[in-house]
Amino acid sequence: MLIASPSQAGFRVLDSFSRIVRLGEGLGNSGLLSSASMDRALAALAACAEKLSRRPLRGFDAVATEACRQARNGPDFIARVEAEIGIRLRIISGREEAELAMESCAPLLGDGDRRALLFDIGGGSTEIAWIRAAAKPGDVPELIGYISLPIGVVTLAERCGTACFTEAGFFAVVDEVAAHLQAFDRLHCIGQEIRAGGVRLMGTSGTVTTLAGVVMALPRYRRPLVDGSHWIVRLRMPRLVIYSPWAGPPLPRTLVSGRIEWTLSCRAAPSMPPSGAYGRPKRSASRIEG
């Protein structure tokens, strides 16, 4: 959750809240949101509602994404949230999710960017958007195409288990997911565009900002340091060891799953020069050279 007020530079953050609830835990096997995961999500939403009640809000929007899109009991969960917490969630499509990510990441595009490849790695899905950058000041970026994969850090971690911790297992999953993207690449000639130059690789959501915090060796996650940060990575990372002292014990497998999808995104752009942008300013924003 993010509460902000308009400013000349965009907006000023007044309050924020985040909690890992793993709403889609077990969804791949059962097709349902579990009672435990729904209870965790409700507790987090109750904390959001309490914070929201302290502010005279001029506008408010609450959305649900892949876990509720997939789950047979997704609508039941939405109804329960409204009845118990008073927050009315709406389930958005993969396209709207990609459009929101594009809108919030637009400030990270540079003057020389013609196109952007934006990926939003969530718990239950990954949205990848192919974007035409604004041609002149005052214009807005345009979503050329997008693909929504029902693969996220939670679902991937559950399916792959400890195999992700071996180099062979890691790159086997990268190859598997990469196969899902080949048609999207061919349709939009993304590889050809990248070789021509002026294409920025962008990432958004918690996975990328978590990796940013790890790369920056932050003892605790600090939004002011991660938002708008700039960091350099290698496109192919040979080791799988990931440790974050502030992430907590339940996260290592999901971090590795996120790194799988990050490596996949980098592999999609092997000829890209060192430029990339990561983050969602409406949540957290970090800018990474890769």
C-alpha positions as CSV (number, residue, x, y, z in Angstrom):
1,M,0.0,0.0,0.0
2,L,1.2,3.5,-0.8
3,I,-0.4,6.8,0.3
4,A,1.0,9.8,-1.5
5,S,0.2,13.4,-2.3
6,P,0.9,15.2,-5.6
7,S,4.1,17.3,-5.9
8,Q,6.0,19.1,-8.6
9,A,8.3,16.1,-9.1
10,G,5.4,13.6,-9.2
11,F,4.3,12.7,-5.7
12,R,5.4,12.7,-2.1
13,V,5.0,9.5,-0.1
14,L,3.1,10.0,3.1
15,D,2.8,6.5,4.3
16,S,3.3,2.9,3.0
17,F,2.8,-0.6,4.1
18,S,3.9,-4.0,2.8
19,R,3.8,-7.5,4.1
20,I,4.6,-10.8,2.5
21,V,1.4,-13.0,2.6
22,R,2.0,-15.6,-0.2
23,L,-1.7,-15.5,-1.1
24,G,-1.1,-17.9,-4.0
25,E,0.6,-20.5,-1.8
26,G,-0.6,-24.0,-2.9
27,L,-2.8,-22.5,-5.7
28,G,-0.9,-24.4,-8.4
29,N,-1.9,-27.8,-6.8
30,S,-5.4,-27.1,-5.6
31,G,-6.7,-24.3,-7.8
32,L,-7.9,-22.6,-4.6
33,L,-6.7,-20.0,-2.2
34,S,-6.0,-21.7,1.1
35,S,-7.6,-20.7,4.4
36,A,-4.2,-19.9,5.9
37,S,-3.1,-17.7,3.0
38,M,-6.5,-15.8,3.0
39,D,-6.2,-15.2,6.7
40,R,-2.7,-13.8,6.2
41,A,-3.9,-11.5,3.5
42,L,-6.9,-10.3,5.5
43,A,-4.6,-9.4,8.5
44,A,-2.4,-7.4,6.1
45,L,-5.4,-5.6,4.6
46,A,-6.8,-4.8,8.1
47,A,-3.5,-3.0,8.8
48,C,-3.9,-1.1,5.5
49,A,-7.4,-0.2,6.3
50,E,-6.3,1.2,9.7
51,K,-3.7,3.4,8.1
52,L,-6.1,4.6,5.4
53,S,-8.6,5.6,8.1
54,R,-6.2,8.2,9.4
55,R,-6.0,10.1,6.1
56,P,-8.5,12.3,4.3
57,L,-8.2,10.5,1.0
58,R,-9.1,12.2,-2.3
59,G,-8.8,8.9,-4.3
60,F,-8.4,5.2,-3.6
61,D,-8.0,2.1,-5.7
62,A,-7.4,-1.5,-4.5
63,V,-6.7,-4.3,-7.0
64,A,-6.2,-8.0,-7.0
65,T,-4.0,-9.8,-9.5
66,E,-3.0,-13.3,-10.6
67,A,-3.8,-15.3,-7.5
68,C,-7.4,-14.1,-7.6
69,R,-7.6,-14.4,-11.3
70,Q,-6.6,-18.1,-11.2
71,A,-8.3,-19.3,-8.0
72,R,-11.8,-20.7,-8.2
73,N,-12.6,-19.1,-4.9
74,G,-11.0,-15.7,-5.8
75,P,-14.4,-14.0,-6.0
76,D,-15.3,-15.5,-2.6
77,F,-12.1,-14.0,-1.1
78,I,-12.9,-10.6,-2.7
79,A,-16.4,-10.7,-1.0
80,R,-14.9,-11.7,2.3
81,V,-12.4,-8.7,2.2
82,E,-15.2,-6.3,1.6
83,A,-17.4,-7.8,4.3
84,E,-14.7,-8.1,7.0
85,I,-12.3,-5.2,6.2
86,G,-14.4,-2.8,4.2
87,I,-12.0,-2.6,1.3
88,R,-13.5,-3.3,-2.1
89,L,-11.0,-5.0,-4.3
90,R,-11.4,-5.4,-8.1
91,I,-9.7,-8.2,-10.0
92,I,-7.8,-6.7,-12.9
93,S,-6.7,-8.3,-16.2
94,G,-3.1,-9.1,-17.1
95,R,-3.2,-6.3,-19.6
96,E,-4.3,-3.7,-17.1
97,E,-1.6,-4.9,-14.7
98,A,1.0,-4.4,-17.5
99,E,-0.5,-0.9,-18.2
100,L,-0.3,0.1,-14.6
101,A,3.3,-1.1,-14.4
102,M,4.1,0.9,-17.6
103,E,2.5,4.1,-16.3
104,S,4.3,4.0,-13.0
105,C,7.7,3.1,-14.5
106,A,7.5,5.7,-17.3
107,P,9.7,8.3,-15.3
108,L,12.6,5.8,-15.4
109,L,12.9,6.0,-19.2
110,G,15.8,8.0,-20.5
111,D,16.0,10.6,-23.3
112,G,17.6,8.2,-25.7
113,D,15.2,5.3,-25.2
114,R,13.1,4.2,-28.2
115,R,11.6,1.1,-26.6
116,A,11.5,-0.6,-23.3
117,L,11.1,-4.2,-22.2
118,L,9.3,-4.2,-18.9
119,F,8.8,-7.2,-16.6
120,D,6.7,-7.3,-13.5
121,I,7.5,-10.4,-11.5
122,G,4.8,-11.2,-8.9
123,G,4.0,-14.1,-6.7
124,G,1.6,-15.9,-9.1
125,S,2.4,-14.4,-12.5
126,T,4.9,-12.4,-14.5
127,E,3.8,-9.7,-16.9
128,I,6.1,-8.7,-19.7
129,A,5.4,-5.5,-21.7
130,W,6.9,-4.2,-24.9
131,I,6.7,-0.4,-24.8
132,R,7.2,2.4,-27.3
133,A,8.8,5.4,-25.5
134,A,7.4,8.9,-25.8
135,A,8.6,10.6,-29.0
136,K,8.6,14.1,-27.5
137,P,8.0,15.8,-24.2
138,G,4.3,15.7,-23.2
139,D,3.7,12.4,-25.0
140,V,3.1,9.2,-23.0
141,P,4.7,5.8,-23.6
142,E,2.5,3.3,-25.6
143,L,2.0,-0.4,-24.8
144,I,2.8,-2.2,-28.0
145,G,2.2,-5.7,-26.7
146,Y,2.3,-7.7,-23.5
147,I,2.3,-11.3,-22.3
148,S,1.1,-12.6,-19.0
149,L,2.7,-15.9,-17.8
150,P,1.0,-17.8,-14.9
151,I,4.5,-18.2,-13.3
152,G,5.6,-16.2,-10.3
153,V,8.1,-16.5,-7.5
154,V,5.7,-18.4,-5.2
155,T,4.3,-20.8,-7.8
156,L,7.8,-21.4,-9.3
157,A,9.3,-22.1,-5.9
158,E,6.5,-24.5,-5.0
159,R,6.9,-26.4,-8.2
160,C,10.7,-26.6,-8.4
161,G,11.5,-26.9,-4.7
162,T,15.2,-27.3,-3.9
163,A,16.1,-28.0,-7.5
164,C,16.4,-24.3,-7.9
165,F,19.5,-24.3,-5.7
166,T,21.6,-26.3,-8.2
167,E,23.1,-24.7,-11.2
168,A,21.7,-27.3,-13.5
169,G,18.2,-27.0,-12.0
170,F,18.3,-23.3,-12.1
171,F,19.1,-23.0,-15.8
172,A,16.7,-25.9,-16.6
173,V,13.9,-23.8,-15.3
174,V,15.2,-20.7,-17.1
175,D,15.2,-22.6,-20.4
176,E,11.6,-23.9,-19.7
177,V,10.2,-20.5,-19.1
178,A,12.2,-18.9,-21.9
179,A,10.4,-21.3,-24.3
180,H,7.1,-19.5,-23.4
181,L,8.5,-16.2,-24.6
182,Q,9.8,-17.2,-28.0
183,A,6.6,-16.4,-29.9
184,F,6.4,-13.0,-28.2
185,D,9.9,-12.3,-29.2
186,R,9.3,-13.3,-32.8
187,L,6.1,-11.3,-33.0
188,H,7.6,-8.0,-31.9
189,C,11.2,-8.6,-33.3
190,I,12.5,-7.7,-29.8
191,G,16.0,-9.1,-30.3
192,Q,16.4,-7.2,-33.6
193,E,15.2,-3.9,-31.9
194,I,17.7,-4.5,-29.0
195,R,20.6,-4.9,-31.5
196,A,19.6,-1.7,-33.1
197,G,20.0,0.1,-29.8
198,G,17.8,2.5,-27.7
199,V,16.0,-0.3,-25.8
200,R,15.9,-0.2,-22.0
201,L,15.3,-3.2,-19.8
202,M,13.0,-2.4,-17.0
203,G,11.7,-4.4,-14.0
204,T,9.1,-3.7,-11.3
205,S,7.6,-5.1,-8.2
206,G,9.0,-6.7,-5.1
207,T,11.3,-9.2,-6.7
208,V,13.5,-6.6,-8.3
209,T,13.5,-4.3,-5.4
210,T,14.4,-7.2,-3.1
211,L,17.3,-8.1,-5.4
212,A,18.3,-4.4,-5.3
213,G,18.4,-4.4,-1.5
214,V,20.6,-7.6,-1.7
215,V,23.0,-6.1,-4.2
216,M,23.2,-2.9,-2.1
217,A,23.9,-5.0,1.0
218,L,21.3,-3.2,3.0
219,P,21.0,-4.5,6.6
220,R,17.3,-3.5,6.4
221,Y,15.1,-2.6,3.4
222,R,15.1,1.2,3.1
223,R,12.7,2.6,0.5
224,P,14.6,6.0,0.1
225,L,17.8,4.1,-0.9
226,V,16.1,1.6,-3.2
227,D,13.7,4.1,-5.0
228,G,15.5,5.5,-8.0
229,S,18.7,3.7,-7.2
230,H,21.2,2.8,-10.0
231,W,23.2,-0.4,-9.9
232,I,25.1,-2.6,-12.3
233,V,24.7,-6.3,-12.8
234,R,26.1,-9.0,-15.1
235,L,23.6,-10.5,-17.5
236,R,24.5,-14.1,-16.6
237,M,25.0,-14.8,-12.9
238,P,27.0,-18.0,-12.3
239,R,26.2,-18.5,-8.6
240,L,22.8,-19.1,-6.9
241,V,23.7,-18.1,-3.4
242,I,21.3,-15.4,-2.2
243,Y,21.0,-14.2,1.3
244,S,19.1,-11.2,2.7
245,P,19.3,-10.6,6.4
246,W,16.0,-8.6,6.3
247,A,14.0,-11.0,4.2
248,G,13.4,-13.6,6.9
249,P,13.5,-17.4,6.8
250,P,10.5,-18.2,4.5
251,L,12.0,-16.4,1.5
252,P,15.1,-18.2,0.1
253,R,13.3,-20.3,-2.4
254,T,11.2,-17.4,-3.7
255,L,14.3,-15.3,-3.9
256,V,16.0,-17.9,-6.1
257,S,12.8,-18.2,-8.2
258,G,12.8,-14.4,-8.6
259,R,16.5,-14.7,-9.7
260,I,15.5,-17.3,-12.2
261,E,13.0,-14.9,-13.8
262,W,15.5,-12.1,-13.6
263,T,18.1,-14.2,-15.4
264,L,15.5,-15.1,-17.9
265,S,14.8,-11.5,-18.6
266,C,18.5,-10.8,-19.0
267,R,18.8,-13.7,-21.4
268,A,16.0,-12.3,-23.5
269,A,18.3,-9.3,-24.1
270,P,21.8,-10.8,-24.6
271,S,22.9,-8.0,-27.0
272,M,21.6,-5.1,-24.9
273,P,24.1,-2.4,-24.1
274,P,24.5,-1.5,-20.4
275,S,21.2,0.2,-19.7
276,G,18.2,-0.9,-17.7
277,A,15.7,0.5,-15.3
278,Y,14.0,-1.4,-12.5
279,G,11.2,-0.5,-10.1
280,R,7.7,0.8,-9.8
281,P,7.6,4.3,-8.5
282,K,4.2,3.8,-7.1
283,R,5.7,1.0,-5.0
284,S,9.4,1.0,-5.1
285,A,11.7,2.1,-7.9
286,S,15.3,1.2,-8.6
287,R,17.2,1.8,-11.7
288,I,19.7,-0.9,-12.7
289,E,22.3,-1.0,-15.4
290,G,22.5,-4.5,-16.8
